[in-house]
Structures are given as C-alpha cells and as structure tokens.
C-alpha cells in the first residue's frame, strides 16, 4: 500500500502552473507599465480600460470587467479618473437606463494610438526575445487555458 503524499513536502510552488502564469503576467505587465505610468501617469486598470475601448469601441464598464477579468470597483475608479482627464465619455444606454456606455474622446483615441504603437513594439520585442516558435506555442497554450474558464469539464474539450 502506497504511503499518502505529504502535501506540505511535495507541493512545489515554483512549479505550480497558476503561480508560474501569475509570475509571468506580473513581470511582463510591470515591464510595459513603465511606458503608460511614466509617460502618461496611468494605472494598469486605466490602461486596460483604454485598450479595451480602443480595440472594441463603446461599451459598458460591466462589459469591460467581463472581457478583461478586472474588478468592478477598480474599473469604476479608472473610468472616473479617465473621464476627469477628458479621455472618455459616459452616455446613458438607450436600452438600459441603469447602464452607461463608455467611449473614448478624441484625446482618448489619440492616447490609445500612441500607447497602442508602443504596445505593439513591446510585444514584438518580447516575442523576439522568446523566439518566434516559442512565442507562438505560448500564445496558443495561453488561449487554450483561457478557453478552460468554463470549468473542469470544459478542460477535456479544450485540450
């Protein structure tokens, strides 16, 4: 009969995939953060709101939270700050009076263009340092992991 595993001894945090994913995300996000924070005084959440509105167009804060997996309170604060800076506008949703539709102003679109170009260059550099084949494999694996979000049963189907 096999002896039970001692989780305290056998668990390897540094080999734990969620930990590795978090570490990789933090390191790469912090590297790009210097661009939007230093040059434009933006927070990570503000950058992500800007990027989503710039990429997908007008949408509600709830939709931004859903597609970007960001906290509602952080998005709300980011939206308020960006509105005060003249980067976005809020308008009532004609289909749901409780909701607001967010859209970038001319200044917001200009900033998205400038930061978008820097993000493309950052991504290109990161992919080159990783190697094009490894970068493609990693991007594919990450997309597959994202597709697993529906739960354990979906994991078998996605892989």
N, C-alpha and C positions, 0 to 999 in steps of 0.2 A: 504494500500500500504506500502510495506516494505521500510524502510529508506536505502539509499545507504551506503555501507560499507565505513568507513574511513580507507583507506589503511595504512595511517601513524600510526593509533592507533591499527589496527587489525593485522598488519604484525608482526609475531614473528620470528625474525632472528634465534634465538636459536632452533626453531622447524622446520625451513626451511630445507628440506631434502638435497638439494645441499650443504648448509652450513655445516650440520652435516657430510656429506660424506667427504667434504674437511677437516674439523677439524680432523676426524678420520684418514684420509690418512696422514695428516701432522704429527700428534702425533706419529703414528706408524712408518712412514718413518724417522722422526727425531731420534727415538729411535734406529733404525738399522743404521742410518747414522753414529753414533759414531764408529761403527765397521769398515766400509770402509774408513771413513775420518781419524780417529785416527790411525788405523793400517796401512793404505796404502796411505793416502793423496789423496784419490779420491773424486771427486764431485759426487753428486747424478746422474747427467747425465752420467758421466763416468761409474758408477756402472751399470746403466740401459743398456748402450751400451754393456758393458762386459757381463751382464746377458743374453741379447738377442743373442749375438754372441755365447756365451757358450751353450745356450739352443738350438738354431735353426741352428747354423752353419753359414757359409759365406753368406753374404747378403749385399745389398747396404745401404747407410745411409738413402735413401728415404724409403726403406722398414722398417728400424728401426723406423723412425719417424711415419710411418703409423701404425705399430702394437703396438707401445708404447705411441702414442699420445704426442710425445715430439716435441718441437720447432726445426725446421731445423737448425737455427743458433747455438743453444746450442749443438745439436748433432755434427755439424761440428767442433765446438771448442773442444768438448770432443774427437772426433776422432783424431784431430791434436795432442792434448796433449798425447793421448794414443799411437799414432804412435811414437812420440818423446821419450816416455818411453819404447818403444820396446814391447808393449802389443798387438799391432795389425799391420797388413799389409794391404796395399791398392794394388789392381791389377786392370788393365783395364778389363771392362766387355766385353767379346768377342762378345756378341750380341748387345751391345750398347756402342759405343766408348765414349759417353759423360758421362757414369756412371762408377763407381768404385765398385769393390766387396771388402768388408772388411772381414778379417778373423783374428782370434786370433793367435798369435805366441805361441811358446812353453811356454814362460813366462806368456802370457795372459791366456792360458789354465790352467796353474798351479795356477795362481791367482784366476781364476774362480772356480777351485776345492776347494781352501781354503775358499773363500768367500761363495761359494755355501753351503759348510758344515755349516758355521756359520749362513747362512740364513735359512737353514733347522732347526737348533736348535732354532733360534729366532722365527720362525713360530710355531714350536712345543710348545714353552713356551707360546706364545701369545694365541694359541688355548686352552692350558690347563687352563690358567687364565680365559679365556672367558667361558670355559666349552665346551665339545665336541659337545653337541647337539646345543648349541647356535652358535658355530663356523661353524658348517655345515649349519645351517639355514642362517647365514650371508653370507657365501661363495655362497650359492645358490642364495640369493637375489641379491648379487653384480653381479654375472654372468648374471642374468636376466636384471639388469639395464644396463650392458654393451651391451647386445643384443638390447636394445632400441635405440641405437645410430642412427639408420636409420630414426628416426623422429617420430612424433606423431602417425601416422597411424600404425607404427610398434609396438607401445606400447601396443595396444589392443591384437595383435597377440602374443607377447612375454609373456604376463602375462596370 
